[in-house]
Amino acid sequence: MKTETLLFAGMIMLAISGCCNKKKLARQLADNTVTSQQTFANYDYMKFESYYYHTTESTYEEVAIKEGKLSYTYFKDEKGDCSQWMQQKPCWTKEALKTKEVSLTEADIDSLTNKIEKYNFKKLDTIIGNPAETDRYYTFILSFKTSSLNNKVLFKSVPGGVTMPDAFRKSRDELMKLVRKKIGFN
């Protein structure tokens, strides 16, 4: 009998705490202190994923966010070896790449997710830019994955060709702003 009473009391406490959380959430939504998108993002914090990749002869940038961790791999030409580089191959080597990792907060993910939604990244085509076979171009890859968004975009940049769409540029810039904030680059 005592075990049944404790079990029943536990169930009541669980129901009350769920009720109070729902009421608190409803109150925050009504007061505009939290948006439905922010609330939704809070629940998806550890499921959020993002990837960015861009490389040229003298640059390398790769950003990955998964399970609340941000990883940034980059090349910094500290010796100036690439300043006069003319070859059509990277001046950097894999050994010269550096990687830094940090943990992200729910607020970091929420802010980024809300901005990506605002910029309509999900409306972008999968491939942007159509260079001719003989054209030389640079690739930019950017992807975001949440429960309401799963879009990977490849942008092929050709001098004088299609310009980078605002949704892509703004989303990429927000991601890189987060990298600078968390990693400490200018």
C-alpha positions as CSV (number, residue, x, y, z in Angstrom):
1,M,0.0,0.0,0.0
2,K,2.8,2.4,0.9
3,T,4.6,1.7,-2.5
4,E,1.3,2.4,-4.4
5,T,0.9,5.7,-2.5
6,L,4.4,6.8,-3.3
7,L,4.0,5.8,-7.0
8,F,0.7,7.7,-7.2
9,A,2.3,10.8,-5.5
10,G,5.1,10.6,-8.0
11,M,2.7,10.5,-10.9
12,I,0.9,13.6,-9.5
13,M,4.1,15.5,-9.1
14,L,5.1,14.7,-12.7
15,A,1.8,15.8,-14.0
16,I,1.9,19.1,-12.0
17,S,5.5,19.9,-13.2
18,G,4.4,19.2,-16.8
19,C,1.4,21.4,-16.4
20,C,3.4,24.2,-14.9
21,N,6.0,24.1,-17.7
22,K,3.2,24.2,-20.3
23,K,1.6,27.1,-18.4
24,K,5.0,28.9,-18.2
25,L,5.6,28.3,-21.9
26,A,2.1,29.6,-22.8
27,R,2.7,32.6,-20.6
28,Q,6.0,33.4,-22.3
29,L,4.4,33.0,-25.8
30,A,1.6,35.3,-24.8
31,D,4.0,37.9,-23.3
32,N,6.2,37.7,-26.4
33,T,9.2,36.9,-24.3
34,V,9.9,33.8,-26.3
35,T,8.7,33.0,-29.9
36,S,7.3,29.7,-31.0
37,Q,10.4,29.3,-33.2
38,Q,12.7,29.8,-30.2
39,T,10.7,27.3,-28.2
40,F,10.9,24.9,-31.1
41,A,14.6,25.4,-31.4
42,N,15.1,24.8,-27.7
43,Y,13.8,21.3,-28.0
44,D,16.0,20.6,-31.0
45,Y,19.2,22.0,-29.5
46,M,21.3,18.8,-29.7
47,K,19.8,17.7,-33.0
48,F,20.8,20.8,-34.9
49,E,23.5,20.3,-37.5
50,S,25.3,22.7,-39.8
51,Y,28.1,22.4,-42.3
52,Y,30.1,25.0,-44.2
53,Y,33.0,24.4,-46.6
54,H,34.9,26.8,-48.8
55,T,38.4,26.5,-50.2
56,T,40.5,28.3,-52.8
57,E,44.2,28.1,-53.6
58,S,45.0,30.2,-50.5
59,T,42.1,29.6,-48.2
60,Y,40.5,26.7,-46.4
61,E,37.4,27.0,-44.1
62,E,35.3,24.2,-42.8
63,V,32.7,24.6,-40.0
64,A,30.7,21.7,-38.6
65,I,28.1,21.9,-35.8
66,K,26.8,18.6,-34.4
67,E,25.5,17.5,-31.0
68,G,26.1,21.0,-29.6
69,K,29.8,21.1,-30.6
70,L,31.3,23.6,-33.1
71,S,34.4,22.5,-35.0
72,Y,36.3,25.0,-37.1
73,T,39.1,23.9,-39.5
74,Y,41.0,26.6,-41.3
75,F,44.2,27.6,-43.0
76,K,46.1,30.8,-41.9
77,D,49.0,31.8,-44.1
78,E,51.2,32.9,-41.3
79,K,54.4,32.7,-43.3
80,G,53.1,34.6,-46.3
81,D,53.8,31.7,-48.7
82,C,50.5,32.1,-50.5
83,S,50.7,35.9,-51.2
84,Q,52.3,35.4,-54.6
85,W,50.8,31.9,-55.4
86,M,49.9,31.5,-59.1
87,Q,49.4,27.8,-59.4
88,Q,46.0,26.4,-59.8
89,K,46.3,24.1,-56.8
90,P,46.2,24.8,-53.0
91,C,49.2,26.5,-51.5
92,W,48.2,24.9,-48.2
93,T,48.7,21.4,-47.1
94,K,46.6,19.2,-44.8
95,E,49.3,19.4,-42.2
96,A,49.0,23.2,-42.2
97,L,45.3,23.1,-41.3
98,K,44.3,24.0,-37.8
99,T,41.1,22.9,-36.0
100,K,39.4,24.4,-32.9
101,E,36.4,23.0,-31.1
102,V,34.0,24.6,-28.6
103,S,30.7,23.7,-27.1
104,L,27.6,25.8,-28.0
105,T,24.8,26.9,-25.7
106,E,21.1,26.6,-26.5
107,A,21.0,30.3,-26.9
108,D,23.8,30.1,-29.6
109,I,21.8,27.5,-31.5
110,D,18.5,29.3,-31.0
111,S,19.8,32.6,-32.3
112,L,21.4,31.0,-35.4
113,T,18.3,28.9,-36.1
114,N,16.0,31.9,-35.9
115,K,18.2,33.9,-38.3
116,I,18.4,31.0,-40.8
117,E,14.6,30.8,-40.7
118,K,14.3,34.5,-41.2
119,Y,16.7,34.5,-44.2
120,N,14.6,31.7,-45.9
121,F,17.6,29.4,-46.4
122,K,15.2,26.5,-46.9
123,K,13.9,28.1,-50.1
124,L,17.3,27.9,-51.9
125,D,17.9,25.5,-54.7
126,T,20.3,22.6,-54.0
127,I,22.7,23.8,-56.7
128,I,23.2,27.4,-57.6
129,G,25.4,28.5,-60.5
130,N,26.0,26.7,-63.7
131,P,29.6,27.2,-64.9
132,A,30.6,25.9,-68.3
133,E,32.9,22.9,-68.3
134,T,35.8,25.2,-69.2
135,D,35.0,27.8,-66.5
136,R,37.1,27.9,-63.3
137,Y,34.9,28.2,-60.3
138,Y,35.0,28.1,-56.5
139,T,32.6,26.0,-54.4
140,F,30.8,27.0,-51.3
141,I,28.8,24.3,-49.5
142,L,26.4,25.3,-46.7
143,S,23.8,23.1,-45.0
144,F,21.5,23.3,-42.0
145,K,19.5,20.5,-40.5
146,T,16.7,20.9,-37.9
147,S,13.5,19.0,-37.5
148,S,11.8,21.7,-39.8
149,L,14.7,22.3,-42.2
150,N,17.1,20.0,-44.1
151,N,18.8,21.9,-46.9
152,K,22.3,21.5,-48.4
153,V,23.2,24.1,-51.0
154,L,26.2,24.0,-53.3
155,F,27.1,27.4,-54.7
156,K,29.4,27.5,-57.7
157,S,31.1,30.9,-57.9
158,V,32.4,32.1,-61.3
159,P,33.8,35.6,-61.8
160,G,31.1,37.5,-63.6
161,G,28.6,34.7,-63.1
162,V,25.6,34.3,-60.8
163,T,26.0,36.2,-57.5
164,M,25.7,34.5,-54.2
165,P,22.0,34.7,-53.1
166,D,21.3,36.9,-50.1
167,A,19.8,33.9,-48.2
168,F,23.0,32.0,-48.6
169,R,25.3,34.9,-47.9
170,K,23.4,36.1,-44.8
171,S,23.1,32.5,-43.4
172,R,26.8,31.9,-44.0
173,D,27.7,35.2,-42.5
174,E,25.7,34.4,-39.3
175,L,27.4,31.0,-39.0
176,M,30.8,32.7,-39.4
177,K,29.8,35.4,-36.9
178,L,29.1,32.6,-34.4
179,V,32.5,31.0,-35.2
180,R,34.3,34.3,-34.5
181,K,32.4,34.9,-31.3
182,K,33.0,31.4,-29.9
183,I,36.5,30.7,-31.3
184,G,37.7,34.3,-30.9
185,F,38.7,35.3,-34.4
186,N,38.2,38.8,-35.7
